[in-house]
Amino acid sequence: MISEASHSLTVQELYLDLMKRCLTRSLFRTASAPPVTRAKKLRGSIVNALRACAAPIYLRLLRARPLRSAAAAIEAPLRRVFVRLAPPDPRALDEGTVWPDDAETMIGRKRLDNIQQCVTDVLRSNVPGDLVEAGVWRGGAVIFMRAILEAYGDRSRCVWAADSFRGLPPPNPARAPADRGDVLFAFRELAISLDVVRENFKRYGLLDDRVKFLVGWFKDTLSAAPIVRLAVLRIDGDLYESTMDALRALYPKLSIGGYVIVDDYGNLPGCRAAVEDYRREFAINEPIEAVDWTAIYWRKSAG
């Protein structure tokens, strides 16, 4: 539990601010960005035109089962068109609108601030339970959760990192019709191995026996996970199926006063539909609060 006296100190907040800037790589930006030249503006126009032309072709290839090998062959160069060649935007990492080359997280500053707000509140209020993220990518958000526990000297809670560690599952329309046609499973940038995530924890000196990994598809791992209670549940599953699997398995374990955070609610229709269906089914009426352009959260007030 955080006392009011300890919360008045700034050393914890300074450490966590440094962690956020490291995890997003905003710490390593140059002091002044080079001016946008006419050539760069022209490059941006060309890239936008390429995106407009290439994206529909790529999606058609992915949706046609016999042509998926062809789609895989062109996936890497198309990703360079979609992301790597785009004109740099100094706000993109803060807003979580790009897939960064080497940062441990893509969620941006506001969503990291939200994690800090939720975790510090449950510590201060002594809400019982562990912290979990379902869908961790390179591990940045759950590393930050562990850093918050370290900053405030909490020795009683664990953080859980749940992921397949091999990307997203192909859509299963029979089980989740809302996921029909989704192509995120094809992007290799989303398939980050367990070894890489473990090394990222080690880089910050935060890998210990209170970091737990749940390896596999959510439908196979979450319901059987040895989690007793949760104080913060963060879901970054992208798909309807993955989001619903996480809610069904883990929301009942969330303590009163705990928080659920959903990363893709505003951006991905399948994720949003899963949240709305689950809340409707179980008559969850707590107000949804926006974090930024895509993430939302609410605080659980009833069992």
C-alpha positions in Angstrom: 0.0 0.0 0.0 1.3 3.5 -0.8 1.2 6.0 2.0 0.3 9.6 1.4 3.8 10.6 2.6 5.6 8.3 0.1 3.3 9.5 -2.7 4.4 13.1 -2.0 7.9 12.2 -3.0 9.0 12.7 -6.6 11.7 10.1 -6.9 9.3 7.4 -7.9 7.6 9.6 -10.5 11.0 10.7 -11.9 12.0 7.0 -12.3 8.7 6.1 -14.0 8.9 9.1 -16.3 12.4 7.9 -17.3 11.0 4.4 -17.9 8.2 5.7 -20.1 10.7 7.7 -22.2 13.0 4.7 -22.5 10.3 2.2 -23.4 8.9 4.5 -26.2 12.4 5.6 -27.2 11.3 9.3 -27.0 14.3 9.8 -24.7 16.7 9.2 -27.6 15.2 11.7 -30.1 17.4 14.6 -31.2 16.8 17.9 -29.6 15.6 19.5 -32.8 14.0 17.7 -35.8 15.4 18.6 -39.3 13.1 20.9 -41.3 10.6 19.3 -43.6 12.0 19.8 -47.1 10.2 19.9 -50.4 11.7 16.5 -51.2 10.3 15.0 -48.0 6.8 16.4 -48.7 7.0 14.8 -52.2 8.1 11.5 -50.6 5.1 11.7 -48.3 2.7 12.2 -51.2 4.3 9.2 -53.1 4.0 7.0 -50.0 0.3 7.9 -49.5 -0.4 7.1 -53.1 1.4 3.7 -52.8 -0.5 2.9 -49.7 -3.8 3.6 -51.4 -3.0 1.4 -54.4 -1.2 -1.4 -52.6 -3.4 -2.0 -49.5 -6.5 -3.3 -51.3 -4.4 -5.7 -53.4 -2.6 -7.0 -50.3 -5.9 -7.6 -48.5 -7.4 -9.5 -51.4 -4.3 -11.8 -51.5 -4.6 -12.5 -47.8 -8.3 -13.3 -47.9 -7.8 -15.7 -50.8 -6.5 -18.9 -49.2 -4.6 -20.3 -52.2 -2.8 -16.9 -52.7 -1.6 -16.5 -49.1 1.9 -17.6 -50.0 2.0 -14.8 -52.6 0.8 -12.4 -50.0 3.5 -13.5 -47.6 6.1 -13.0 -50.2 5.2 -9.3 -50.7 4.4 -8.6 -47.0 7.8 -7.3 -46.0 8.2 -4.8 -48.8 4.6 -3.6 -48.3 5.3 -3.1 -44.6 8.2 -0.9 -45.5 5.8 1.1 -47.7 3.2 1.3 -44.9 5.5 2.2 -42.0 9.2 2.5 -42.7 9.0 4.9 -45.6 6.4 7.2 -44.1 7.6 10.7 -43.3 8.7 10.8 -39.6 6.2 12.3 -37.3 7.7 13.4 -33.9 4.3 12.9 -32.2 3.8 9.3 -33.5 5.6 7.5 -30.7 3.9 9.6 -28.0 0.5 8.9 -29.6 1.0 5.2 -30.3 0.2 5.4 -34.0 3.2 3.5 -35.4 5.0 0.2 -34.9 8.5 1.4 -33.8 11.6 -0.3 -35.0 13.2 -1.0 -31.6 11.0 0.4 -28.8 9.6 -2.1 -26.3 6.1 -0.6 -26.6 4.0 0.9 -29.4 1.2 2.2 -27.1 2.4 5.7 -26.6 2.7 8.1 -23.7 -0.9 8.6 -22.8 -1.6 4.9 -22.5 1.5 4.5 -20.3 0.3 7.4 -18.2 -3.0 5.5 -17.8 -1.3 2.3 -16.7 0.6 4.4 -14.1 -2.6 6.1 -12.9 -4.5 2.7 -12.5 -1.6 0.8 -10.9 -0.7 3.5 -8.4 -4.4 3.9 -7.5 -4.8 0.3 -6.6 -1.6 0.3 -4.6 -2.7 3.4 -2.7 -6.2 2.0 -2.2 -4.8 -1.4 -1.3 -7.0 -3.1 -3.9 -6.0 -6.8 -3.8 -4.6 -8.7 -6.7 -1.9 -9.1 -9.4 -1.5 -7.2 -12.6 -1.9 -8.8 -16.0 -1.6 -7.8 -19.7 -3.1 -10.1 -22.3 -1.2 -9.4 -25.5 2.2 -8.0 -24.7 4.1 -7.6 -28.0 7.6 -6.7 -26.9 6.6 -6.5 -23.3 6.8 -2.7 -22.8 3.5 -2.2 -21.0 3.9 -5.1 -18.6 7.5 -4.2 -18.0 6.2 -0.8 -17.0 3.7 -2.4 -14.6 6.6 -4.2 -13.0 8.5 -1.0 -12.8 5.7 0.7 -10.9 5.7 -2.1 -8.3 9.4 -1.7 -8.0 9.2 2.1 -7.6 6.7 1.9 -4.7 8.4 -1.1 -3.0 5.5 -3.5 -3.5 6.7 -7.1 -2.8 3.4 -8.9 -2.7 2.1 -8.8 -6.3 3.0 -10.5 -9.5 2.8 -9.3 -13.1 1.5 -11.7 -15.7 2.4 -11.5 -19.4 0.0 -13.5 -21.5 0.7 -14.0 -25.2 1.2 -16.6 -27.9 4.6 -15.1 -28.5 4.1 -16.0 -32.1 1.7 -13.3 -33.3 -2.1 -13.2 -33.6 -4.2 -16.2 -34.4 -5.9 -16.5 -37.8 -9.5 -15.4 -37.6 -12.0 -18.1 -36.6 -15.3 -16.9 -38.1 -17.2 -19.9 -36.8 -16.4 -18.8 -33.3 -16.2 -15.1 -33.8 -17.9 -13.8 -37.0 -16.7 -10.3 -36.3 -13.1 -11.3 -37.0 -13.9 -12.5 -40.6 -11.3 -11.1 -43.0 -8.9 -9.9 -40.3 -5.3 -10.0 -41.6 -3.2 -9.1 -38.5 -2.1 -12.7 -38.1 0.1 -12.3 -41.3 2.3 -9.5 -39.9 5.6 -10.9 -38.6 6.3 -7.7 -36.7 3.6 -8.8 -34.2 5.2 -12.2 -33.6 7.7 -11.5 -30.8 9.3 -14.5 -29.1 9.3 -15.2 -25.4 13.1 -15.0 -25.3 13.0 -11.5 -26.7 10.4 -10.4 -24.1 12.4 -12.0 -21.3 15.5 -10.1 -22.5 13.6 -6.9 -22.5 12.7 -7.4 -18.9 16.3 -8.1 -18.1 17.5 -4.9 -19.9 15.6 -2.9 -17.2 16.6 -5.1 -14.3 13.0 -6.2 -13.8 13.0 -10.0 -14.5 12.5 -11.9 -11.3 10.2 -14.6 -9.9 7.3 -12.2 -9.7 7.1 -12.0 -13.5 5.0 -14.8 -14.8 4.5 -15.8 -18.4 1.4 -17.5 -19.9 2.4 -18.9 -23.3 -0.2 -19.8 -25.9 -3.5 -18.7 -27.4 -5.8 -17.0 -24.9 -8.5 -19.6 -25.4 -6.1 -22.3 -24.2 -4.3 -20.6 -21.4 -6.3 -17.9 -19.6 -9.1 -19.9 -18.1 -6.6 -22.3 -16.6 -4.1 -19.7 -15.4 -3.2 -19.9 -11.7 -4.3 -16.3 -11.1 -6.3 -15.9 -7.9 -7.2 -12.2 -8.0 -6.4 -9.2 -10.2 -6.2 -5.5 -9.5 -5.5 -4.4 -13.0 -6.5 -6.2 -16.2 -5.1 -4.8 -19.4 -6.2 -6.4 -22.7 -4.5 -5.8 -26.0 -5.9 -8.7 -28.1 -7.0 -6.9 -31.2 -9.5 -9.5 -32.3 -13.1 -10.1 -31.0 -12.2 -13.7 -30.1 -9.1 -12.8 -28.2 -10.7 -9.9 -26.4 -13.7 -12.0 -25.4 -11.5 -14.9 -24.3 -9.6 -12.5 -22.0 -12.7 -10.9 -20.5 -14.5 -14.2 -19.9 -11.4 -15.8 -18.2 -10.1 -12.8 -16.2 -12.7 -10.2 -15.6 -14.4 -12.3 -12.9 -11.1 -12.4 -11.0 -10.8 -8.6 -11.0 -11.3 -7.1 -7.5 -13.8 -4.5 -6.7 -12.0 -1.2 -7.2 -9.7 -2.7 -9.8 -9.3 -1.5 -13.4 -9.8 -3.0 -16.8 -8.0 -1.4 -19.7 -8.8 -2.3 -23.3 -6.2 -1.0 -25.8 -8.0 -1.4 -29.2 -11.6 -0.4 -28.4 -11.6 2.8 -30.5 -9.6 1.5 -33.4 -10.6 -2.1 -34.1 -14.4 -2.9 -34.5 -14.0 -6.5 -33.4 -12.4 -5.6 -30.1 -15.1 -2.9 -29.5 -17.9 -5.4 -30.3 -16.4 -7.9 -27.8 -16.3 -5.3 -25.0 -19.9 -4.2 -25.7 -21.2 -7.7 -25.9 -19.5 -8.8 -22.7 -20.7 -5.7 -20.8 -24.2 -6.2 -22.1 -24.3 -9.9 -21.2 -23.2 -9.3 -17.6 -25.0 -5.9 -17.1 -21.7 -4.0 -16.5 -22.7 -0.4 -16.2 -19.6 1.3 -15.0 -18.9 4.3 -17.3 -16.2 3.8 -20.0 -13.5 6.4 -19.9 -11.3 7.3 -22.9 -7.6 7.1 -22.6 -6.7 8.4 -26.0 -7.8 7.9 -29.6 -8.2 4.1 -29.1 -7.8 2.9 -25.5 -10.5 2.9 -22.9 -10.8 1.8 -19.2 -13.3 1.5 -16.4 -13.1 0.8 -12.7 -15.0 -2.2 -11.4 -17.5 -1.2 -8.7 -19.6 -4.3 -8.4 -19.1 -8.1 -8.4 
